[in-house]
Amino acid sequence: MKVLYFHQHFTTPQGASGIRSYEMARRLVARGHQVTVVCGSSGVGKTGLDVPFEDGVRRGYVDGIEVIEFNLPYSNSDGFLTRSCTFLKFAFRSVLLVFKESYDLLFATTTPLTAGIPGIFARWVRRKPFVFEVRDLWPELPKAMGVIKNPLVLWAMSVLEWASYRSANRVIGLSPGIVNGIAERGVARNKIELIPNGCDFDIFSGEVDRWRPKQVSPTDLLAVFAGTHGLANGLDAVLDAAAELKRRNRTDIKIVLIGGGKLKPSLMARAEREQLGNIIFLDPVNKASLAGLMASADIGLQVLANVPAFYYGTSPNKFFDYISAGLPVLCNYPGWMSEMLESNSCGFAVPPEDAVGFVNALEQAADDRELLRAMGERGRLLAKRDFDRRDLSDKFVDWLEGAVA
């Protein structure tokens, strides 16, 4: 079959964001299907295309995947209106492709929620099967965070969410909470499949060039957060922990925040203002370089703002990168990931907004390296047992094939 695959933030491993769509598309190709990925441009994403744009679009093949890239730059640092306009422009151009391209199935993945718009047209106008993948519950998450307060906007997003779910032949949720949220919107359970993010062992468990920032000695405990520095990530909690470490004079514990985002400048300004020399900010890097850092790190930080909707409603890439690299994880909010860490004894679950508990866990990790290594091994076993990307991508392809059948 030929799959028209919409993901606005698609990237290859040469980029600095999640590669779920790249790996899923590659598995479709390996199973004998044709895949055309439609995406936009991103500062941290790399589509693999380097030919010039013509009339705002470029097209080519990357690792057996046909890629159509619109010249629609996107950054997490953009304001709300700028991002909204970019999302709507991408949706409009995507709908045009729905009527021009030849395909057997349309697949679309969030974010943004507007990703569902081309699927709605494909299902009801072109009568093509449509599979919709939900990575975050919208508008529930932005409403819970207070990011979007306008009742008209929230209503419009709710209608689009409902229309996308009802138009889809099948739906994929990336976490238990997302699956439950979709079902609560009236979608039959037999139309919903849980396929979480996965672990890329080829990248994070193979031979890598290990490295540490020059500010971190070989004997220091190195804690790493790899991801966006935005409102949802709640990284002030990490700086609160850094301040507590400074107060305790634990100069042997260093925290690296690697990534970009709207709040990064303010976080850096706070660290400088409070003279938090135990915090190191790094720019985003590609997956190979990130694997080298994680191979040298001691613990991964799974941090989010204290928003109850996050507890079961997210499936962050970084968590799966950590455990595939054999890193124990410190998670600072309750929910399905903290429950996994506790039930598999592969990390630390600390209460939200609790700098003392956060630092107590880091000190325990620094003072008991044997415990830390054992946690990392148990985390890798969990990754291989439940989150091997190869197994999950086969499940993904089976689900899409079933939609056509």
JOHUDA-V818755 format. One record per backbone hydrogen bond with DSSP energy under -1.0 kcal/mol. CO is the residue of the C=O (numbers start at 0). NH is the residue of the N-H. If there is no record, write none. Layout:
CO:NH
CO:NH
This chain:
0:33
1:103
1:104
2:35
3:106
4:37
5:108
6:9
7:39
11:14
12:286
18:22
19:23
20:24
21:25
22:26
23:27
24:28
25:29
26:30
27:32
28:31
33:2
34:65
35:4
36:67
37:6
38:69
43:15
45:11
55:70
56:53
57:68
59:66
61:64
64:61
65:36
66:59
67:38
68:57
69:71
73:42
74:77
78:82
79:83
80:84
81:85
82:86
83:87
84:88
85:89
86:90
87:91
88:92
89:93
90:94
91:95
92:96
93:97
96:100
104:3
105:130
106:5
107:132
111:114
112:115
113:116
115:119
116:120
117:121
118:122
119:123
120:124
120:125
121:127
128:105
129:168
129:169
130:107
131:171
132:109
133:173
136:140
138:142
139:143
140:144
141:146
141:147
149:153
150:154
151:155
152:156
153:157
154:158
155:159
156:160
157:161
158:162
159:163
160:164
161:165
162:166
163:167
169:131
170:192
171:133
172:194
174:178
175:179
176:180
177:181
178:182
179:183
181:186
182:185
187:190
188:191
190:170
192:172
198:200
198:388
199:203
200:204
207:209
212:215
220:253
221:297
221:298
222:255
223:300
224:257
228:262
231:304
233:236
234:238
235:239
236:240
237:241
238:242
239:243
240:244
241:245
242:246
243:247
244:249
245:248
248:250
249:252
251:220
253:222
254:279
255:224
256:281
257:226
259:228
260:263
262:266
263:267
264:268
265:269
266:270
267:271
268:272
269:273
270:275
274:276
275:278
277:254
279:256
281:258
285:289
286:290
287:291
288:292
289:293
290:294
291:210
298:223
299:329
301:331
304:306
306:309
307:310
310:335
311:176
316:320
317:321
318:322
319:323
320:324
321:326
322:325
327:299
328:347
329:301
330:349
334:338
335:339
336:340
337:341
338:342
339:343
340:345
345:328
347:330
353:357
354:358
355:359
356:360
357:361
358:362
359:363
360:364
361:365
362:366
363:367
367:371
368:372
369:373
370:374
371:375
372:376
373:377
374:378
375:379
376:380
377:381
378:382
379:383
380:384
381:385
382:386
386:198
387:391
388:392
389:393
390:394
391:395
392:396
393:397
394:398
395:399
396:400
397:401
398:402
399:403
400:404
